[in-house]
Each structure stands twice: as C-alpha cells, then as structure tokens.
Amino acid sequence: MNANADSIAPQAPNEILTSRVFDAPRERAFEAWTRPEHLERWWGPRGFTTTTHAFDFRVGGQWRLTMHGPDGTAYPNRVVYEDIVPGERIVWTHHGGLEGVPAQFRATVTFASRDGRTEVTLRQVFHTAAERDTVVERYGAASGAEETLARLGERVADIARGVPDLRMTRVFDFPPERVFAAWSAAERVARWFTPAPLTTSRCEVDLRPGGAFRVTMRMPDGSEHPMDAQFTDVIPGVRIAFTARVAGDLDILTTVTFADEGGKTRLTALQTYSHISDATKGAHAGWAQTLDQLEVEIRRAP
C-alpha cells in the first residue's frame, strides 16, 4: 500500500477518516507512535489521559492501556499491531480491555511526505456503518480523532524542540483512595513533597480545579525556592494535574494518575517542561526521593 494520500479512497459509510499535515519529516511524526512516553502525551481527545500497562511495538505485539476521561471514567483498551513499516504505515486492531473481546475496528495510519512536511492520515474501519454511527453519536469518535491528531502535532513539535520529559512510576501496596488522600491536606503534603535533604517552610493546598498549590522548599544552606502552582484537574482517586512556574521562566505541567491494580495503586507522575533548564537537571532524583517519602506518609496515616 502506497502511503501517498492521493491514493486514499473517499470515506466509506463504515469509516472514520481523519488527516492532518505537520511541520516535521515523516520519521519524526512516526516516532511519536513508537514509545509509550510519547503516546501517553497525546493519545485520545483533549481532557483524556492514558496509562500504559504493557507495550510491545512490533507486528503481533500489543499495547495495553487505560484511557481516563475528563469525568474520571476509565476505558480499558487493547491494541494489537498487524503491520508496521517505519516512516510509512502502522496497522492495528482495536479491542476492549479484556482478552477474547473481538476487535471493535481496524485502524491504519499512513505518513506521506509533503514538501518537507508530513501528512498523517488515520483511517478507522468498523464492521458496519451502524457501528461507526454509534461511536460517532455516543462517544464523539469523529471529533475525538481530530483532537487526537491535533495533540499529536503538539507532541511532534515538542520532540523537534528537544524539550525533556520526566516520567516516574511507582506501585504502592494501598488502594488509590488512600494514596490520593496523602495529596489532600497541606500538613500531609508538607511531610513528603519536598525531597530530602530539603525541607518545607511553607505549604498551601487547595485541591480543586483552579485551587492554589504553593510549596516553599528550603535548602540546607537556608536559601528558599518557592513553587507557585495551580491545580488544573482533580478527580479524586484518579488524577491530579497542576501547572507551575519556577526559576523565573520555567513552566512545568505535572500530571499524576492513580491506577487501581487489584487493591494496589500504580502511580504515574508525568512532568513536562517549557524548555531545558538547570532547574530540571535534578528532577529525576528529586521525584524518586519524593515518592519514597510519599510511601512513608501513606503508611503512617491510614
């Protein structure tokens, strides 16, 4: 199959066909599909986040994921890759999250060069026109596909700029409600959020969308570094997101998800930055220490 969009037939009654042109070569647009840390940044309509449970990007491999809607609803999914041609094409079947669930649709994404740019075309083929119409009307699948490709474009731009990401995952032997509770009160957050050997001299937590999240971290030499953030998304036991500006001009978006795994919690913290900065150099080690302290806090306060 040629990846040239001129060869693509008009949309059939049982299809959703979406296309978008990016200011990037095909290799860069393709890369955003090949790793979970990329996919989790843009997969799904706006307002959705994604948790990856397993990822094997090869023919016959699977991507097991849960999509989290803006209202906290979890949508387990399973992608099975049927064909992969680097820089040209990816074909997969899309299933519900359980084994044995038939494919809901077959998807093909193609990458076509357009004078140094890339046209990405996503074709989703359903068994019948009625099934296609149902997901469009009930779930907004057509507009969701458009928003997904728009988010892909933003991720491709981030890759081009070399902007770093931080992604930390930790499994706690406690249910999501108990892990989430450790974020809910300033006196608790003050005990674990600031990585040792720094300490917290000020902490304010207004855990609601639009609420303030302010932490002042004190260095061993007595100097202080304030973080003035605002919560943008709060779904109890599911997700927290907040934006912050530190070091004068560094904008940080932090998204923390809480996935229930049989009474345990898989916490994933994804932090994205507006640019490379000295302030980001110790972020990985700092978050590792913070999550160690979070576990101590969860254990001490049932």
Residue pairs with C-beta under 8 A, 6 or more apart in sequence:
1 7
1 89
1 108
1 110
3 85
3 88
3 89
3 110
3 111
3 112
4 112
5 19
5 110
5 112
5 119
5 121
8 17
8 110
8 121
8 123
11 17
12 125
13 129
13 132
14 125
14 126
14 127
14 128
14 129
14 131
14 132
15 123
15 124
15 125
15 126
15 132
16 122
16 123
16 124
16 126
16 132
16 136
16 141
16 142
16 145
17 121
17 122
17 123
17 124
18 121
18 122
18 142
18 145
18 146
18 148
18 149
19 119
19 120
19 121
19 122
19 149
20 119
20 120
20 146
20 149
20 150
20 152
20 153
21 114
21 117
21 118
21 119
21 120
22 29
22 117
22 118
22 119
22 120
22 152
22 153
22 156
23 117
23 157
24 117
24 118
24 156
24 157
24 159
24 160
25 113
25 116
25 118
26 87
26 88
26 111
26 112
26 113
26 118
27 86
27 87
28 118
28 156
28 159
28 160
29 111
29 118
29 120
29 152
29 156
30 86
30 87
30 88
30 90
30 111
31 38
31 159
32 38
32 39
32 42
32 152
32 155
32 156
32 159
33 39
33 57
33 90
33 109
34 57
35 55
35 57
36 52
36 55
36 63
37 165
37 167
38 155
38 159
39 50
39 52
39 63
40 49
40 50
40 51
40 52
40 167
40 270
41 151
41 155
41 158
41 165
41 270
41 272
42 148
42 151
42 152
42 154
42 155
43 50
43 65
43 67
43 148
43 151
44 50
44 67
44 144
44 147
44 148
44 151
45 140
45 143
45 144
45 147
45 148
46 147
46 150
46 151
47 69
47 70
48 67
48 68
48 69
48 70
49 67
49 68
49 239
49 255
49 257
50 65
50 66
50 67
50 68
51 65
51 66
51 68
51 257
51 259
51 266
51 268
52 63
52 64
52 65
53 64
53 65
53 66
54 62
54 63
54 64
55 61
55 62
55 63
55 64
56 62
56 63
56 81
57 63
57 81
57 84
58 81
58 84
59 81
59 82
59 83
59 84
60 80
60 81
61 80
61 81
62 78
62 79
62 80
62 81
63 78
63 79
63 81
64 76
64 77
64 78
64 79
64 97
65 76
65 77
65 78
65 79
66 74
66 75
66 76
66 77
66 97
66 259
67 74
67 75
67 77
68 74
68 75
68 235
68 238
68 239
68 257
69 75
70 233
71 235
72 235
72 236
72 237
72 238
72 239
74 238
75 97
76 96
76 97
76 98
77 94
77 95
77 96
77 97
78 94
78 95
78 96
78 97
78 101
79 92
79 93
79 94
79 95
80 92
80 93
80 95
80 103
81 90
81 91
81 92
82 91
82 92
82 93
82 106
83 89
83 90
83 91
84 90
84 91
87 111
88 110
88 111
89 108
89 109
89 110
89 111
90 108
90 109
91 106
91 107
91 108
91 109
92 106
92 107
93 103
93 105
93 106
93 107
94 103
94 104
94 105
94 106
94 107
94 124
95 101
95 102
95 103
95 104
96 104
104 126
104 131
104 135
105 124
105 125
105 126
105 127
105 131
106 124
106 125
107 122
107 123
107 124
107 125
108 122
108 123
108 125
109 120
109 121
109 122
109 123
110 120
110 121
110 123
111 118
111 119
111 120
112 118
112 119
112 121
113 119
120 149
120 152
122 145
122 148
122 149
124 141
124 145
126 132
126 135
132 141
135 141
136 142
158 272
161 275
162 276
163 272
163 273
163 274
163 275
163 276
164 273
164 276
164 280
165 270
165 271
165 272
165 273
166 269
166 270
166 271
166 272
166 273
166 280
166 283
166 284
166 287
167 268
167 269
167 270
167 271
168 268
168 269
168 284
168 287
168 288
168 291
169 266
169 267
169 268
169 269
170 266
170 267
170 291
170 294
170 295
171 261
171 264
171 265
171 266
171 267
172 179
172 264
172 265
172 267
172 294
172 295
172 298
173 264
174 264
174 265
174 298
175 260
175 263
175 264
175 265
176 237
176 238
176 258
176 259
176 260
176 265
177 236
177 237
178 265
178 298
178 302
179 258
179 265
179 267
179 294
179 298
180 236
180 237
180 238
180 240
180 258
181 188
181 301
182 188
182 189
182 192
182 294
182 297
182 298
182 301
183 189
183 205
183 207
183 240
183 256
184 205
184 207
185 205
186 203
186 204
186 205
187 203
188 297
188 301
189 203
189 205
189 215
190 200
190 203
190 215
191 200
191 293
191 297
192 290
192 293
192 294
192 296
192 297
193 200
193 203
193 215
193 290
193 293
193 294
194 200
194 215
194 217
194 290
195 285
195 286
195 287
195 289
195 290
195 293
196 289
196 293
197 220
198 217
198 218
198 219
198 220
199 217
199 218
200 215
200 216
200 217
200 218
201 216
201 217
201 218
201 224
202 214
202 215
202 216
202 226
203 214
203 215
203 216
204 212
204 213
204 214
204 215
205 211
205 212
205 213
206 212
206 213
206 231
207 213
207 231
207 234
207 240
208 231
208 234
209 231
209 232
209 233
209 234
210 230
210 231
210 232
211 230
211 231
211 234
212 228
212 229
212 230
212 231
213 227
213 229
213 230
213 231
213 242
213 244
214 226
214 227
214 228
214 229
215 226
215 227
215 229
216 224
216 225
216 226
216 227
217 224
217 225
217 226
217 227
218 224
218 225
219 225
225 246
226 246
227 244
227 246
228 244
228 245
229 242
229 243
229 244
229 254
230 242
230 243
230 244
231 240
231 241
231 242
232 241
232 242
232 243
233 239
233 240
233 241
233 255
234 240
234 241
237 258
238 257
238 258
239 255
239 256
239 257
239 258
240 255
240 256
241 253
241 254
241 255
241 256
242 253
242 254
243 251
243 252
243 253
243 254
244 251
244 252
244 254
245 251
245 252
246 252
246 279
247 277
247 278
247 279
249 274
249 275
250 273
250 274
250 275
250 277
250 279
250 280
251 273
251 274
252 271
252 272
252 273
252 274
253 271
253 272
254 269
254 270
254 271
255 269
255 270
255 271
256 267
256 268
256 269
256 270
257 267
257 268
257 270
258 265
258 266
258 267
259 265
259 266
259 267
259 268
267 291
267 294
269 287
269 291
271 283
271 287
273 280
